Amino acid sequence: MSTIPNMIQKCLWLEFLMGTFIAGTLSLDCNSLNVHLRRVTWQNLRLLSSMSNSFPVECLRENIAFELPQEFLQYTQHMKKDIKKAFYEMSLQTFNIFSQHTFKSGKERHVKQIQIGLDQQAEYLNQCLEEDKNENEDMKEMKENEMKPSEARVPQLSNLELRRYFNRIDNFLKEKKYSDCAWEIVRVEIRRCLYYFYKFTALFRRK
């Protein structure tokens, strides 16, 4: 007879946890965006590193350069306004890379955790981008009208170049028929990409 109360208690506990999670999601503060991005990106870096102890020697001959856009290798404070959009694009593209293909047994748990982090990150960023759009639309138009020619040449993070970068990664996996070496090369490349994004989070803290 004690089974039913125990089941009810478990259900209530699950509902409490779900409610806490939803409440936390709805109360996300865009002023703390850099903290969230830094935490999730670092977590994904650790997960990608733990998926393999060392790079297989037999895969070295297949290694290629995916050409991460130069804007990501030399970032500046001027790019701060573009980082949210770049993070959003990266989150979507990386999620797609990891969701369209299969992985060796033992790595699925790591990949699932990465996907969950990227999905939550994309939702958070989308919320903050919408807030920025609503709050700064008029101000942006005013600044564009007053912009000097020299200011127009400030480097910007190009989402188009970022999409092309991930498209090269996706095409590489297809050409190699999702071989173990191809996935290992992509794992290392995605980790490299996330490392640069992790460095970007420091720009949010600068005044």
Disulfide bonds with the S-S distance in Angstrom:
Cys30-Cys128 2.16
Cys59-Cys181 2.05
